[in-house]
Every structure is written in C-alpha cells, then in structure tokens.
Amino acid sequence: MTLVRELVAHGVDCAGVVRVAAARLGLYFLEYGTSPRPIQVVYDRRDSAASRLTPADVDWTLVRHARLLHVSGITPALGHNLRAVVHRALDEAEAAGVAISFDVNYRSRLWTPEQARACLTEMLPRVQHLFVGAADAAAVFEVSGTPEGVLERLGRLAPRATVALTLGEAGSAVRVQGTVLRPSRRYAVTLVDPLGAGDAYAAGFLWALLDGRGVQEAVDAATALAALKCTIWGDAALVSRPELLDLLASDSHEIRR
C-alpha cells in the first residue's frame, strides 16, 4: 500500500496496521485559501476501513508495551465503532500503566460541539497530557478568557493532566501542577502552510518528554517544531531531530555554510 510505504519511509513502525478487506481508505480534500478566503477541507470518509474497525480487530499488546498512547479527538468523531476502540485503548493503557496523551482536534464537519463535549469529557479525566487550541476550548468546552483562566478550567476536566493550550500567533501556555509555563522563545515565522502546526506542537512536546527532558524544555521543543512546520507545505512536519535541535540551540537565521 502506498500510504504504508510512505509512513515506513519516514521511520514509522507500521507492523500493527490493520487491513480491512473490501474497504476503502478515508480521504479528505484540501482547498488552500489566503485571507479573506479560508482554507476549506472536505471529508470523504463514508464506509472507510477505519470506520469499520472494532476493538476485536486490534492487537492490544501494542498499547500495553508502549511508552505512551496518543489519541486524537478526530478518532471518536468517526463513529460508534471507533469510540469503542478509543475507550478500549484507554482501558488497556491504564491497566498497563502507560501514560495517555489526548489532542482535542475538534472538527466541526464531523460532529457538533455538544456531541464532542459529551464524549470527550468522559475521557479527559484519564489522560496525563492534554493538548487543545483556544478556539477548540471555546467551541467544545465553552471555556474562554485569559490563558490562565482557560487552563484552570480545563484542568478541572483533566485533573491528572499537564494541559497545553495553543494560542496561534500568541504562542502557547502550559499548566503543570498549578504553574503556567510559556515558551522561552518566540519565532518570527514566514508562513508557508499552517496546517499541522498543532500536531507538530504536540509531537515536539511529547518527543521532549520521552527524551527525558523537563516540561519547560518540552514547551520550547513544541514551539520550535510548530514554527518549523509552518515553513513546510502539507500537514506533516518533515523535520529531523538535528534540525529541531539546531533551531533550539541557535539564535541566528542566517545562511549556514
């Protein structure tokens, strides 16, 4: 499968990929726009292989032996089957002592704020790392105001979690054990493509923690990776570890020879 080959080429272990007979790959179509024309996304997921996945189809040893389980809020939005898969994944992770990370990733074309809120508020008390954009916090959880106030209220929904609130051009704020952290550095970015910046932020944050770094270093790595993603077309942050470390260590954006 072309998709699997592409993932493997970027170092992703696809040994646990489940193939569903006589099913199609879910798609989305992207129409780029510049202000005032918005970027438009059209989903084509009906009868996709993912929508047919059930808990019985998954090799749960992959979760039991993981260092961390990362879940996207898009997955439970795709139907009852996948909500059951996510609940089982959370059960397996908790039983095995595996940390759980959750990115709200609200998609208004997949479900309503009320549906998302009812589903996600049931899951959030179980997570150790929560990522949410300010717009999603307002839409789904009806939480707005200062970053500190929003984080405090989100912390009630996910009392065990380090909560990362992304703020677009204003950066981010992260609440850990009652303390709010901000990035040590902000980047002047020449924007090429904003899609995937939130995912890059979460990836940088989790990478730093799994690499044995502290939470402030995780905030800084997340900020740097999100900035780098915005300079790349497409929604994948095709950034190497050396590139990320180089940006974190350097104050210069001059040509390097």
Short mmCIF file of the C-alpha atoms (twelve columns), coordinates in Angstrom:
data_MODEL
# 
_entry.id   MODEL 
# 
loop_
_atom_site.group_PDB 
_atom_site.id 
_atom_site.type_symbol 
_atom_site.label_atom_id 
_atom_site.label_alt_id 
_atom_site.label_comp_id 
_atom_site.label_asym_id 
_atom_site.label_seq_id 
_atom_site.Cartn_x 
_atom_site.Cartn_y 
_atom_site.Cartn_z 
_atom_site.pdbx_PDB_model_num 
ATOM 1   C CA . MET A 1   0.000   0.000  0.000  1 
ATOM 2   C CA . THR A 2   1.376   3.392  -0.999 1 
ATOM 3   C CA . LEU A 3   0.392   5.038  2.288  1 
ATOM 4   C CA . VAL A 4   2.169   2.410  4.392  1 
ATOM 5   C CA . ARG A 5   5.290   2.700  2.233  1 
ATOM 6   C CA . GLU A 6   5.267   6.461  2.743  1 
ATOM 7   C CA . LEU A 7   4.967   6.119  6.518  1 
ATOM 8   C CA . VAL A 8   7.697   3.490  6.696  1 
ATOM 9   C CA . ALA A 9   9.970   5.751  4.646  1 
ATOM 10  C CA . HIS A 10  9.685   8.325  7.438  1 
ATOM 11  C CA . GLY A 11  10.542  5.804  10.154 1 
ATOM 12  C CA . VAL A 12  7.035   4.908  11.310 1 
ATOM 13  C CA . ASP A 13  6.632   1.311  12.534 1 
ATOM 14  C CA . CYS A 14  3.582   0.010  10.638 1 
ATOM 15  C CA . ALA A 15  3.684   -3.556 11.945 1 
ATOM 16  C CA . GLY A 16  0.364   -3.017 13.713 1 
ATOM 17  C CA . VAL A 17  -1.533  -1.645 10.713 1 
ATOM 18  C CA . VAL A 18  -4.847  -3.484 10.245 1 
ATOM 19  C CA . ARG A 19  -6.073  -4.085 6.698  1 
ATOM 20  C CA . VAL A 20  -9.818  -4.441 6.174  1 
ATOM 21  C CA . ALA A 21  -10.979 -6.449 3.168  1 
ATOM 22  C CA . ALA A 22  -13.227 -4.723 0.622  1 
ATOM 23  C CA . ALA A 23  -12.893 -1.362 2.348  1 
ATOM 24  C CA . ARG A 24  -11.559 1.952  1.137  1 
ATOM 25  C CA . LEU A 25  -9.166  4.474  2.628  1 
ATOM 26  C CA . GLY A 26  -10.821 7.530  4.111  1 
ATOM 27  C CA . LEU A 27  -9.862  10.760 2.352  1 
ATOM 28  C CA . TYR A 28  -10.045 14.476 2.778  1 
ATOM 29  C CA . PHE A 29  -9.688  17.125 0.121  1 
ATOM 30  C CA . LEU A 30  -7.988  20.421 0.864  1 
ATOM 31  C CA . GLU A 31  -8.569  23.724 -0.891 1 
ATOM 32  C CA . TYR A 32  -5.971  26.300 0.067  1 
ATOM 33  C CA . GLY A 33  -7.013  29.911 0.512  1 
ATOM 34  C CA . THR A 34  -5.470  33.182 1.598  1 
ATOM 35  C CA . SER A 35  -7.231  35.835 3.623  1 
ATOM 36  C CA . PRO A 36  -10.091 36.584 3.385  1 
ATOM 37  C CA . ARG A 37  -10.720 33.228 1.680  1 
ATOM 38  C CA . PRO A 38  -10.445 30.442 4.296  1 
ATOM 39  C CA . ILE A 39  -8.763  27.097 3.811  1 
ATOM 40  C CA . GLN A 40  -11.528 24.578 3.085  1 
ATOM 41  C CA . VAL A 41  -11.498 20.870 3.996  1 
ATOM 42  C CA . VAL A 42  -13.971 18.338 2.564  1 
ATOM 43  C CA . TYR A 43  -14.107 14.875 4.123  1 
ATOM 44  C CA . ASP A 44  -14.812 11.665 2.218  1 
ATOM 45  C CA . ARG A 45  -14.834 9.022  4.938  1 
ATOM 46  C CA . ARG A 46  -18.066 7.093  4.341  1 
ATOM 47  C CA . ASP A 47  -17.520 3.301  4.563  1 
ATOM 48  C CA . SER A 48  -13.803 3.751  5.145  1 
ATOM 49  C CA . ALA A 49  -11.685 0.935  6.547  1 
ATOM 50  C CA . ALA A 50  -11.154 2.915  9.745  1 
ATOM 51  C CA . SER A 51  -14.900 3.312  10.319 1 
ATOM 52  C CA . ARG A 52  -15.243 -0.488 10.309 1 
ATOM 53  C CA . LEU A 53  -12.531 -1.056 12.908 1 
ATOM 54  C CA . THR A 54  -13.700 -2.698 16.152 1 
ATOM 55  C CA . PRO A 55  -11.853 -3.441 19.413 1 
ATOM 56  C CA . ALA A 56  -11.622 -7.101 18.380 1 
ATOM 57  C CA . ASP A 57  -9.522  -6.153 15.326 1 
ATOM 58  C CA . VAL A 58  -6.705  -4.527 17.310 1 
ATOM 59  C CA . ASP A 59  -3.578  -6.191 18.704 1 
ATOM 60  C CA . TRP A 60  -3.690  -4.593 22.150 1 
ATOM 61  C CA . THR A 61  -0.191  -5.755 23.077 1 
ATOM 62  C CA . LEU A 62  0.963   -2.740 21.037 1 
ATOM 63  C CA . VAL A 63  -0.676  -0.444 23.598 1 
ATOM 64  C CA . ARG A 64  0.331   -2.499 26.626 1 
ATOM 65  C CA . HIS A 65  4.010   -2.326 25.646 1 
ATOM 66  C CA . ALA A 66  4.002   1.313  24.532 1 
ATOM 67  C CA . ARG A 67  5.819   4.151  26.278 1 
ATOM 68  C CA . LEU A 68  2.852   6.433  25.629 1 
ATOM 69  C CA . LEU A 69  -0.581  6.284  23.977 1 
ATOM 70  C CA . HIS A 70  -1.534  9.329  21.904 1 
ATOM 71  C CA . VAL A 71  -5.185  9.749  20.928 1 
ATOM 72  C CA . SER A 72  -6.756  12.284 18.582 1 
ATOM 73  C CA . GLY A 73  -10.247 13.628 19.171 1 
ATOM 74  C CA . ILE A 74  -10.880 13.055 15.470 1 
ATOM 75  C CA . THR A 75  -10.993 9.286  16.024 1 
ATOM 76  C CA . PRO A 76  -14.093 9.106  18.258 1 
ATOM 77  C CA . ALA A 77  -15.782 11.620 15.933 1 
ATOM 78  C CA . LEU A 78  -15.788 8.994  13.174 1 
ATOM 79  C CA . GLY A 79  -18.491 6.762  14.648 1 
ATOM 80  C CA . HIS A 80  -19.556 4.394  17.408 1 
ATOM 81  C CA . ASN A 81  -17.090 1.672  16.390 1 
ATOM 82  C CA . LEU A 82  -14.142 3.965  16.799 1 
ATOM 83  C CA . ARG A 83  -15.426 5.386  20.073 1 
ATOM 84  C CA . ALA A 84  -15.401 1.826  21.373 1 
ATOM 85  C CA . VAL A 85  -11.841 1.388  20.056 1 
ATOM 86  C CA . VAL A 86  -10.700 4.554  21.830 1 
ATOM 87  C CA . HIS A 87  -12.328 3.509  25.123 1 
ATOM 88  C CA . ARG A 88  -10.647 0.114  24.893 1 
ATOM 89  C CA . ALA A 89  -7.314  1.773  24.146 1 
ATOM 90  C CA . LEU A 90  -7.674  3.946  27.250 1 
ATOM 91  C CA . ASP A 91  -8.576  0.873  29.322 1 
ATOM 92  C CA . GLU A 92  -5.550  -1.050 28.055 1 
ATOM 93  C CA . ALA A 93  -3.182  1.857  28.641 1 
ATOM 94  C CA . GLU A 94  -4.428  2.495  32.167 1 
ATOM 95  C CA . ALA A 95  -4.202  -1.188 33.090 1 
ATOM 96  C CA . ALA A 96  -0.626  -1.351 31.806 1 
ATOM 97  C CA . GLY A 97  0.474   1.919  33.428 1 
ATOM 98  C CA . VAL A 98  1.015   3.575  30.050 1 
ATOM 99  C CA . ALA A 99  0.733   7.374  30.001 1 
ATOM 100 C CA . ILE A 100 -2.121  8.755  27.873 1 
ATOM 101 C CA . SER A 101 -1.911  11.857 25.689 1 
ATOM 102 C CA . PHE A 102 -5.005  13.412 24.110 1 
ATOM 103 C CA . ASP A 103 -5.294  16.102 21.425 1 
ATOM 104 C CA . VAL A 104 -8.840  17.501 21.209 1 
ATOM 105 C CA . ASN A 105 -8.554  18.235 17.441 1 
ATOM 106 C CA . TYR A 106 -12.199 19.319 17.137 1 
ATOM 107 C CA . ARG A 107 -13.620 19.044 13.609 1 
ATOM 108 C CA . SER A 108 -16.988 20.767 13.192 1 
ATOM 109 C CA . ARG A 109 -17.747 18.844 9.992  1 
ATOM 110 C CA . LEU A 110 -17.530 15.531 11.833 1 
ATOM 111 C CA . TRP A 111 -19.652 16.238 14.924 1 
ATOM 112 C CA . THR A 112 -21.285 19.037 16.888 1 
ATOM 113 C CA . PRO A 113 -19.747 20.743 19.922 1 
ATOM 114 C CA . GLU A 114 -22.395 19.098 22.108 1 
ATOM 115 C CA . GLN A 115 -21.545 15.617 20.801 1 
ATOM 116 C CA . ALA A 116 -17.827 16.248 21.219 1 
ATOM 117 C CA . ARG A 117 -18.237 17.631 24.734 1 
ATOM 118 C CA . ALA A 118 -20.349 14.675 25.899 1 
ATOM 119 C CA . CYS A 119 -17.809 12.181 24.553 1 
ATOM 120 C CA . LEU A 120 -14.559 13.902 25.463 1 
ATOM 121 C CA . THR A 121 -15.427 14.989 28.994 1 
ATOM 122 C CA . GLU A 122 -15.870 11.293 29.778 1 
ATOM 123 C CA . MET A 123 -12.339 10.550 28.540 1 
ATOM 124 C CA . LEU A 124 -10.314 13.514 29.804 1 
ATOM 125 C CA . PRO A 125 -10.096 12.514 33.497 1 
ATOM 126 C CA . ARG A 126 -7.966  9.556  32.343 1 
ATOM 127 C CA . VAL A 127 -5.265  11.451 30.462 1 
ATOM 128 C CA . GLN A 128 -1.823  12.681 31.578 1 
ATOM 129 C CA . HIS A 129 -1.209  15.132 28.704 1 
ATOM 130 C CA . LEU A 130 -3.921  17.261 27.103 1 
ATOM 131 C CA . PHE A 131 -3.494  19.444 24.013 1 
ATOM 132 C CA . VAL A 132 -6.202  21.879 22.963 1 
ATOM 133 C CA . GLY A 133 -6.352  25.018 20.844 1 
ATOM 134 C CA . ALA A 134 -8.008  28.116 22.269 1 
ATOM 135 C CA . ALA A 135 -10.716 28.015 19.579 1 
ATOM 136 C CA . ASP A 136 -11.487 24.359 20.349 1 
ATOM 137 C CA . ALA A 137 -11.630 25.069 24.087 1 
ATOM 138 C CA . ALA A 138 -14.243 27.752 23.416 1 
ATOM 139 C CA . ALA A 139 -16.256 25.720 20.898 1 
ATOM 140 C CA . VAL A 140 -16.302 22.357 22.668 1 
ATOM 141 C CA . PHE A 141 -15.976 23.165 26.375 1 
ATOM 142 C CA . GLU A 142 -17.353 26.733 26.306 1 
ATOM 143 C CA . VAL A 143 -14.211 27.966 28.039 1 
ATOM 144 C CA . SER A 144 -12.690 31.322 27.102 1 
ATOM 145 C CA . GLY A 145 -10.866 34.239 28.692 1 
ATOM 146 C CA . THR A 146 -7.270  34.619 29.794 1 
ATOM 147 C CA . PRO A 147 -4.952  31.670 29.097 1 
ATOM 148 C CA . GLU A 148 -4.513  31.167 32.835 1 
ATOM 149 C CA . GLY A 149 -8.259  31.080 33.393 1 
ATOM 150 C CA . VAL A 150 -8.872  28.722 30.480 1 
ATOM 151 C CA . LEU A 151 -6.127  26.387 31.686 1 
ATOM 152 C CA . GLU A 152 -7.539  26.350 35.210 1 
ATOM 153 C CA . ARG A 153 -10.979 25.350 33.944 1 
ATOM 154 C CA . LEU A 154 -9.588  22.741 31.549 1 
ATOM 155 C CA . GLY A 155 -7.587  21.375 34.464 1 
ATOM 156 C CA . ARG A 156 -10.848 20.568 36.210 1 
ATOM 157 C CA . LEU A 157 -11.853 18.414 33.241 1 
ATOM 158 C CA . ALA A 158 -8.466  16.667 33.134 1 
ATOM 159 C CA . PRO A 159 -7.228  16.826 36.740 1 
ATOM 160 C CA . ARG A 160 -4.327  14.413 36.168 1 
ATOM 161 C CA . ALA A 161 -3.031  16.150 33.056 1 
ATOM 162 C CA . THR A 162 -0.410  18.614 32.029 1 
ATOM 163 C CA . VAL A 163 -2.595  20.895 29.879 1 
ATOM 164 C CA . ALA A 164 -1.157  22.658 26.815 1 
ATOM 165 C CA . LEU A 165 -3.247  25.494 25.358 1 
ATOM 166 C CA . THR A 166 -2.134  26.627 21.905 1 
ATOM 167 C CA . LEU A 167 -2.805  30.273 21.078 1 
ATOM 168 C CA . GLY A 168 -1.852  30.666 17.422 1 
ATOM 169 C CA . GLU A 169 0.451   33.627 16.823 1 
ATOM 170 C CA . ALA A 170 0.355   34.349 20.576 1 
ATOM 171 C CA . GLY A 171 2.234   31.113 21.262 1 
ATOM 172 C CA . SER A 172 1.059   28.740 23.969 1 
ATOM 173 C CA . ALA A 173 0.567   28.329 27.700 1 
ATOM 174 C CA . VAL A 174 1.036   25.079 29.606 1 
ATOM 175 C CA . ARG A 175 -0.302  24.303 33.069 1 
ATOM 176 C CA . VAL A 176 1.579   21.757 35.132 1 
ATOM 177 C CA . GLN A 177 0.830   21.209 38.820 1 
ATOM 178 C CA . GLY A 178 -0.795  24.619 39.109 1 
ATOM 179 C CA . THR A 179 2.066   26.511 37.442 1 
ATOM 180 C CA . VAL A 180 1.680   28.111 33.987 1 
ATOM 181 C CA . LEU A 181 4.694   27.934 31.667 1 
ATOM 182 C CA . ARG A 182 5.285   29.931 28.481 1 
ATOM 183 C CA . PRO A 183 7.798   29.320 25.671 1 
ATOM 184 C CA . SER A 184 11.274  30.651 26.443 1 
ATOM 185 C CA . ARG A 185 11.465  31.943 22.901 1 
ATOM 186 C CA . ARG A 186 9.093   33.004 20.123 1 
ATOM 187 C CA . TYR A 187 9.932   32.694 16.424 1 
ATOM 188 C CA . ALA A 188 9.295   35.125 13.599 1 
ATOM 189 C CA . VAL A 189 7.816   32.754 11.008 1 
ATOM 190 C CA . THR A 190 7.366   33.359 7.289  1 
ATOM 191 C CA . LEU A 191 4.169   31.361 6.916  1 
ATOM 192 C CA . VAL A 192 4.048   28.788 4.138  1 
ATOM 193 C CA . ASP A 193 1.336   26.435 5.430  1 
ATOM 194 C CA . PRO A 194 -0.289  26.463 8.909  1 
ATOM 195 C CA . LEU A 195 -1.904  23.022 8.564  1 
ATOM 196 C CA . GLY A 196 -0.472  20.529 11.013 1 
ATOM 197 C CA . ALA A 197 1.134   23.102 13.305 1 
ATOM 198 C CA . GLY A 198 -0.942  21.934 16.259 1 
ATOM 199 C CA . ASP A 199 0.036   18.312 15.656 1 
ATOM 200 C CA . ALA A 200 3.668   19.387 15.362 1 
ATOM 201 C CA . TYR A 201 3.367   21.189 18.688 1 
ATOM 202 C CA . ALA A 202 2.088   18.029 20.379 1 
ATOM 203 C CA . ALA A 203 4.779   15.935 18.684 1 
ATOM 204 C CA . GLY A 204 7.565   18.234 19.829 1 
ATOM 205 C CA . PHE A 205 6.215   18.310 23.373 1 
ATOM 206 C CA . LEU A 206 5.890   14.544 23.665 1 
ATOM 207 C CA . TRP A 207 9.244   13.920 21.967 1 
ATOM 208 C CA . ALA A 208 10.986  16.073 24.565 1 
ATOM 209 C CA . LEU A 209 9.295   14.329 27.485 1 
ATOM 210 C CA . LEU A 210 10.081  10.872 26.093 1 
ATOM 211 C CA . ASP A 211 13.654  12.070 25.558 1 
ATOM 212 C CA . GLY A 212 13.929  12.693 29.290 1 
ATOM 213 C CA . ARG A 213 13.622  16.495 29.173 1 
ATOM 214 C CA . GLY A 214 11.684  18.691 31.571 1 
ATOM 215 C CA . VAL A 215 8.332   20.336 30.917 1 
ATOM 216 C CA . GLN A 216 9.846   23.758 30.098 1 
ATOM 217 C CA . GLU A 217 12.118  22.085 27.542 1 
ATOM 218 C CA . ALA A 218 9.069   20.288 26.176 1 
ATOM 219 C CA . VAL A 219 7.245   23.606 25.746 1 
ATOM 220 C CA . ASP A 220 10.256  25.029 23.916 1 
ATOM 221 C CA . ALA A 221 10.657  21.983 21.661 1 
ATOM 222 C CA . ALA A 222 6.935   22.057 20.852 1 
ATOM 223 C CA . THR A 223 7.115   25.746 19.956 1 
ATOM 224 C CA . ALA A 224 10.165  25.245 17.740 1 
ATOM 225 C CA . LEU A 225 8.711   22.252 15.886 1 
ATOM 226 C CA . ALA A 226 5.401   24.040 15.289 1 
ATOM 227 C CA . ALA A 227 7.319   27.019 13.890 1 
ATOM 228 C CA . LEU A 228 9.325   24.766 11.573 1 
ATOM 229 C CA . LYS A 229 6.141   23.028 10.398 1 
ATOM 230 C CA . CYS A 230 4.674   26.371 9.305  1 
ATOM 231 C CA . THR A 231 7.538   26.707 6.796  1 
ATOM 232 C CA . ILE A 232 6.659   23.389 5.068  1 
ATOM 233 C CA . TRP A 233 3.837   22.626 2.625  1 
ATOM 234 C CA . GLY A 234 1.482   19.840 3.710  1 
ATOM 235 C CA . ASP A 235 0.234   18.802 7.123  1 
ATOM 236 C CA . ALA A 236 3.231   16.633 8.124  1 
ATOM 237 C CA . ALA A 237 6.206   18.099 9.974  1 
ATOM 238 C CA . LEU A 238 9.006   16.542 7.933  1 
ATOM 239 C CA . VAL A 239 11.686  17.754 10.333 1 
ATOM 240 C CA . SER A 240 14.673  15.759 11.548 1 
ATOM 241 C CA . ARG A 241 15.927  15.636 15.125 1 
ATOM 242 C CA . PRO A 242 19.146  17.518 14.186 1 
ATOM 243 C CA . GLU A 243 17.094  20.288 12.521 1 
ATOM 244 C CA . LEU A 244 14.990  20.732 15.648 1 
ATOM 245 C CA . LEU A 245 17.978  20.704 17.994 1 
ATOM 246 C CA . ASP A 246 19.784  23.141 15.728 1 
ATOM 247 C CA . LEU A 247 16.931  25.645 15.903 1 
ATOM 248 C CA . LEU A 248 16.645  25.270 19.667 1 
ATOM 249 C CA . ALA A 249 20.371  25.931 20.086 1 
ATOM 250 C CA . SER A 250 20.731  28.823 17.636 1 
ATOM 251 C CA . ASP A 251 19.787  32.484 17.723 1 
ATOM 252 C CA . SER A 252 20.678  33.018 14.071 1 
ATOM 253 C CA . HIS A 253 18.599  32.548 10.926 1 
ATOM 254 C CA . GLU A 254 21.429  33.444 8.544  1 
ATOM 255 C CA . ILE A 255 22.573  31.161 5.722  1 
ATOM 256 C CA . ARG A 256 24.682  28.325 7.115  1 
ATOM 257 C CA . ARG A 257 27.570  27.067 5.002  1 
# 
